[in-house]
Amino acid sequence: MRKPTLGVSTGTASSDAPAPKNARTPRGARIARSRGTPSQKYSFRVSGLTFVILGVLVVFVVVLAPGLRLYIEQRQQLAALQQAVIDKQTQNSRLDSEVARWSDPAYIKAQARDRLYFVMPGETSFLVIDDQAPAAPVENAPVSTGIQNTRVDWLGAIFSSGVQAGLSTQTPEELQKSGTIQ
């Protein structure tokens, strides 16, 4: 009688039965591969090359990130400065045209008439104070029977009016539009 070898089944044992853990397969025998779950089919193996590539990526990000951030910030500053230069050039051309207008004697006369109410010798100037139509009468309010005192600081109002008129840089048309004078 022969002694059974490891990994070879003897006799009536079913071929579907699992082999013992320490059993060897004979040479040339095919190993049955299990058809496991999809997660077992595609297993992720970590090798030394994987660590080298990850290390290179980390070093690349660490070295490149500050320089890239600095580059982006400088590009933003450059764009802002270019826009400021364009704005100043526009302002400069506008001021140049205004200087050219002020070199014209006719423009100076017109501004003196409009802003300062100057007139040429022999002319008479008229200033109409109340040139607006009277406002429509407000609904008749009931007449009170008692005397009412209103507390108005008329002296302060006159003083502030004089100060405001003396320090104003607005033209009479602007003052009329704003409602300061009528």
Secondary structure, DSSP 8 states (H G I E B T S, - for coil): -----TT---TT--TTS---TT----TT---------HHHHS-----HHHHHHHHHHHHHHHHHHHHHHHHHHHHHHHHHHHHHHHHHHHHHHHHHHHHHHHTSHHHHHHHHHHHH----TT------S--S------------SS-------HHHHHHHHHHHHHH--S-HHHHHHHTS--
